[in-house]
Amino acid sequence: MKKSILSAFLAGMAVLTVNAVPVANAPAEPETFRPTVKVGVVKDLTLKNAMDSKLWDKMPRYDLMHYVTELAHISKAPAEGAYVRYLCNDTDFFVRVDMVDSDVMTGAFQNQDHHYIQGDLIEVFIKPQNDSYYWEIYGLPNKLYTRFYFPSKGTLSLPSGFGPTDVKIGVDSKIYGTFNNHNDRDKGWSVVIAIPRKELEKNGGKFAPGEKWTVLAARYNYSVHLPAQELSSYPQITGGYHATQYYANIEFVNINQEEK
């Protein structure tokens, strides 16, 4: 991963230095390493019981890493850490992120908004490995959500991708501190985002074992106790959270449900 991020970063710097020089062909995109994350396939899991379920303990944790804008950020952990885990049942894809956060906040008050400019949140990007369409989905400390859908990166800025939707995203959260209070130090927050498989499968592909999907978990962290807004993700990424070439491959695994 470090090599792939470095290659992409240096390639981007090279483009900036020669962008005034005409070329016959654009340079090929450097080969990118994709890590693999495990998604545990379970049965008895709902949004209501997911936050306290012991099934999460059976899944590996993936640490979010600092967003890369300079070489010193490669393989660097954020000041306030977080890790992500994944589960899936017959109806939903569950994404859980547990975060250190000294100042849990958001000014958001409604679903289906650009919450990343309003405060703390987790973003989940999901894309089939061999197709162009993908989703950008948010979960907030106050349990709000957003679902954006893009037929391809070539449609990224069109209003249709951000428009109203009847798709409901389940969000549960726990805040370890005082929400929207800058006068003290919080410990952190946890979020579980339940994404309907029906939505992920609306184009005909199955979100299930044997199918090829990719995922990115990304964070916006605001705090009066930080010197600046902090971005982090797993996998570590450069070129923006829509740089789909870095998204992790999903491996579906069945896990023992003796402990629920």
Salt bridges, closest charged atoms under 4 A:
ASP44 OD2 - LYS260 NZ 2.78
ASP52 OD1 - LYS174 NZ 2.90
ASP57 OD1 - ARG85 NH1 3.87
ASP98 OD2 - ARG85 NH2 3.08
ASP98 OD2 - ARG96 NE 3.03
ASP101 OD2 - ARG219 NH2 3.42
ASP103 OD2 - HIS182 ND1 2.84
GLU136 OE1 - HIS242 NE2 3.29
ASP172 OD1 - LYS143 NZ 3.27
GLU199 OE2 - ARG147 NH2 2.78
GLU199 OE2 - LYS202 NZ 3.53
GLU201 OE2 - ARG197 NH2 3.27
GLU251 OE1 - LYS38 NZ 3.05
GLU259 OE1 - LYS58 NZ 3.89
